[in-house]
Amino acid sequence: MGKMLINGGKAIINVSVFPDFCPICNVGINPQFVSGSYCSTQQEVDALFVCPKVTCKKMFIATYRHETMKGVYYLKTLLPRTPKAVEIIPEVKDISPRFAEIFIQATQAEEYGLDEVAGVGYRKSLEYLIKDYCVAQHPDKEDDVKKRPVAQVIEGFVTNENIKQCAKRAIWLGNDETHYVRKWVDKDIKDLKLLIQITVSWIQQEVITKKLLKDMQ
């Protein structure tokens, strides 16, 4: 809890917290407060801060919303935001560059609060990952892999049981992100991301294992 001087020093408000990280450089900070302005129609306060880091020094706006019952303004958003960089495992990126590209975009959408769009993006990235992986495993079946629905590709071309079981369940949750009625009502986008990450990890292990065994005959 803290106090903030706004409207050119004419008013003092109680705020729940002050920002403790910069939404642009994504580093923990003690930001410099510049000024604040009250919007009566929305009962919100926009507060301007500056990141103190020498490598950033960017300004950002913290929006606070008033809770009448408590008389406190609660932090709502920090804008503009720069999504954190997402690292894609090199072995997987080599197999499916499009997966890496789409997954990163889906992560950025989620960072911006666009959960509905992000879910569809994660589902699309997963399909590219699975099909590109299967093409790499069965180059003579490339046309067949590309034409089939991804669920059939998993059943027909993925031989690694760990990859198959994780990918299958990731597709189930991914489909929920694109359909009107959800089948897995107790699961959400976090579970989808977790299954994708586990699938990626199993693929990486398989690729590295094959390479080491080949190099050490």
C-alpha positions as CSV (number, residue, x, y, z in Angstrom):
1,M,0.0,0.0,0.0
2,G,1.3,3.5,-0.8
3,K,0.2,7.0,-1.6
4,M,0.5,8.8,-4.9
5,L,0.3,12.6,-5.6
6,I,-1.7,13.2,-8.8
7,N,-3.3,16.0,-10.9
8,G,-0.3,18.3,-10.5
9,G,-0.1,17.8,-6.8
10,K,-3.7,18.6,-6.1
11,A,-4.8,15.2,-5.0
12,I,-3.4,12.2,-3.0
13,I,-4.7,8.7,-3.6
14,N,-4.0,5.3,-2.0
15,V,-2.6,2.7,-4.4
16,S,-2.3,-1.0,-3.8
17,V,1.3,-1.3,-5.1
18,F,3.9,0.6,-7.1
19,P,5.3,-1.2,-10.2
20,D,8.2,-3.4,-9.3
21,F,9.3,-4.3,-12.8
22,C,9.7,-2.5,-16.2
23,P,7.2,-3.9,-18.8
24,I,9.6,-2.9,-21.5
25,C,12.9,-4.3,-20.4
26,N,11.3,-6.9,-18.1
27,V,13.7,-6.3,-15.3
28,G,12.8,-5.8,-11.6
29,I,13.1,-2.1,-10.8
30,N,12.2,0.7,-8.4
31,P,10.7,3.1,-11.0
32,Q,10.8,6.8,-10.9
33,F,7.3,8.4,-10.6
34,V,6.7,11.4,-12.9
35,S,3.0,12.3,-12.7
36,G,-0.5,11.0,-12.5
37,S,-3.9,11.9,-13.9
38,Y,-7.4,11.0,-12.8
39,C,-10.1,9.9,-15.3
40,S,-13.5,10.5,-13.6
41,T,-15.6,8.7,-16.2
42,Q,-13.8,5.4,-15.6
43,Q,-12.6,6.0,-12.1
44,E,-9.0,5.2,-13.1
45,V,-5.7,6.9,-12.7
46,D,-2.9,6.8,-15.3
47,A,0.5,7.2,-13.6
48,L,3.6,7.8,-15.7
49,F,6.9,6.1,-14.6
50,V,10.4,6.0,-15.9
51,C,12.6,2.9,-15.8
52,P,15.8,3.8,-13.9
53,K,18.0,1.3,-15.7
54,V,20.7,3.0,-17.8
55,T,20.1,0.5,-20.6
56,C,16.4,1.3,-20.8
57,K,15.2,4.7,-19.4
58,K,11.9,4.1,-21.1
59,M,8.6,5.6,-19.9
60,F,5.6,3.5,-19.2
61,I,2.1,4.0,-17.9
62,A,0.6,2.2,-14.9
63,T,-3.2,2.3,-14.9
64,Y,-5.0,2.0,-11.5
65,R,-8.7,1.3,-11.0
66,H,-10.6,2.6,-8.0
67,E,-12.3,0.1,-5.7
68,T,-15.0,2.3,-4.0
69,M,-15.6,-0.1,-1.1
70,K,-12.0,0.0,-0.1
71,G,-11.0,3.4,-1.2
72,V,-7.9,2.0,-2.9
73,Y,-6.7,2.2,-6.5
74,Y,-5.5,-1.2,-7.6
75,L,-2.9,-1.8,-10.3
76,K,-4.6,-2.9,-13.5
77,T,-2.1,-2.7,-16.4
78,L,1.4,-1.6,-17.4
79,L,1.8,-0.3,-20.9
80,P,3.5,-0.5,-23.3
81,R,4.6,-4.1,-22.9
82,T,7.5,-5.8,-24.6
83,P,6.9,-9.6,-24.3
84,K,9.8,-11.6,-22.8
85,A,12.0,-13.3,-25.4
86,V,11.2,-17.0,-25.8
87,E,14.0,-19.5,-26.3
88,I,13.2,-22.4,-28.6
89,I,15.3,-25.5,-28.3
90,P,17.8,-25.5,-31.2
91,E,17.3,-29.2,-32.1
92,V,13.5,-28.6,-32.4
93,K,13.9,-25.3,-34.2
94,D,16.0,-27.0,-36.8
95,I,13.3,-29.6,-37.4
96,S,10.5,-27.0,-37.5
97,P,11.3,-23.4,-38.0
98,R,7.6,-22.6,-38.5
99,F,6.8,-24.1,-35.1
100,A,9.3,-21.8,-33.5
101,E,7.9,-18.8,-35.3
102,I,4.3,-19.5,-34.5
103,F,4.9,-20.5,-30.9
104,I,6.8,-17.2,-30.2
105,Q,3.9,-15.2,-31.7
106,A,1.4,-17.1,-29.6
107,T,3.4,-16.4,-26.5
108,Q,3.5,-12.7,-27.4
109,A,-0.3,-12.7,-27.8
110,E,-0.6,-14.3,-24.4
111,E,1.7,-11.7,-22.9
112,Y,-0.6,-9.0,-24.3
113,G,-3.6,-10.7,-22.6
114,L,-5.0,-12.1,-25.9
115,D,-5.7,-15.6,-24.5
116,E,-8.3,-16.5,-27.0
117,V,-5.9,-15.8,-29.9
118,A,-2.9,-17.3,-28.1
119,G,-4.7,-20.7,-27.7
120,V,-5.3,-20.9,-31.4
121,G,-1.7,-20.0,-32.1
122,Y,-0.4,-22.7,-29.8
123,R,-2.6,-25.2,-31.5
124,K,-1.3,-24.2,-34.9
125,S,2.3,-24.3,-33.8
126,L,1.8,-27.8,-32.5
127,E,0.5,-29.1,-35.8
128,Y,3.6,-27.7,-37.6
129,L,5.9,-29.3,-35.0
130,I,4.3,-32.7,-35.3
131,K,4.1,-32.8,-39.0
132,D,7.6,-31.4,-39.5
133,Y,8.9,-34.0,-37.0
134,C,7.2,-36.8,-38.8
135,V,8.5,-35.6,-42.2
136,A,12.0,-35.6,-40.7
137,Q,11.5,-39.2,-39.5
138,H,9.8,-40.4,-42.7
139,P,11.0,-38.3,-45.6
140,D,9.5,-40.7,-48.1
141,K,6.0,-40.1,-46.6
142,E,6.2,-36.3,-46.8
143,D,3.1,-35.9,-49.0
144,D,1.0,-38.3,-46.9
145,V,2.0,-36.6,-43.7
146,K,1.1,-33.1,-45.0
147,K,-2.3,-34.2,-46.3
148,R,-3.5,-36.0,-43.2
149,P,-5.2,-34.5,-40.1
150,V,-2.7,-34.1,-37.4
151,A,-4.4,-36.7,-35.1
152,Q,-4.0,-39.3,-37.9
153,V,-0.3,-38.3,-38.3
154,I,0.3,-38.8,-34.6
155,E,-1.3,-42.3,-34.7
156,G,0.3,-43.4,-38.0
157,F,3.8,-41.9,-37.9
158,V,4.9,-41.2,-34.4
159,T,6.7,-44.3,-33.0
160,N,8.1,-42.8,-29.8
161,E,5.4,-43.5,-27.3
162,N,6.3,-40.6,-25.0
163,I,6.0,-38.1,-27.9
164,K,2.8,-39.8,-29.2
165,Q,1.0,-39.7,-25.8
166,C,1.9,-36.1,-25.0
167,A,1.3,-34.8,-28.5
168,K,-2.1,-36.6,-28.7
169,R,-3.2,-34.9,-25.5
170,A,-1.8,-31.5,-26.5
171,I,-3.9,-31.8,-29.7
172,W,-7.0,-32.5,-27.6
173,L,-6.6,-29.3,-25.6
174,G,-5.5,-27.4,-28.7
175,N,-8.8,-28.4,-30.4
176,D,-10.7,-27.0,-27.5
177,E,-9.1,-23.6,-28.2
178,T,-10.7,-23.7,-31.7
179,H,-14.1,-25.3,-31.0
180,Y,-17.3,-23.7,-29.7
181,V,-17.8,-26.3,-27.0
182,R,-14.9,-27.3,-24.8
183,K,-14.5,-31.0,-24.0
184,W,-11.8,-30.6,-21.3
185,V,-13.5,-28.0,-19.1
186,D,-11.0,-28.5,-16.3
187,K,-8.0,-27.7,-18.5
188,D,-6.8,-24.4,-19.9
189,I,-4.1,-22.8,-22.0
190,K,-1.5,-23.4,-19.3
191,D,-2.1,-27.2,-19.6
192,L,-1.8,-26.9,-23.4
193,K,1.5,-25.1,-23.1
194,L,2.8,-27.6,-20.6
195,L,2.0,-30.5,-22.9
196,I,3.7,-28.7,-25.9
197,Q,6.8,-28.1,-23.8
198,I,6.9,-31.8,-22.7
199,T,6.5,-32.9,-26.3
200,V,9.3,-30.6,-27.4
201,S,11.5,-32.0,-24.6
202,W,10.9,-35.6,-25.7
203,I,11.7,-34.7,-29.3
204,Q,14.9,-33.0,-28.2
205,Q,15.9,-36.0,-26.2
206,E,15.3,-38.3,-29.2
207,V,17.3,-36.1,-31.6
208,I,20.2,-35.8,-29.2
209,T,20.2,-39.5,-28.4
210,K,20.3,-40.5,-32.1
211,K,23.1,-38.0,-32.8
212,L,25.2,-39.3,-29.9
213,L,24.7,-42.9,-30.8
214,K,25.6,-42.1,-34.5
215,D,28.8,-40.3,-33.4
216,M,29.9,-43.0,-31.0
217,Q,29.6,-46.2,-33.0
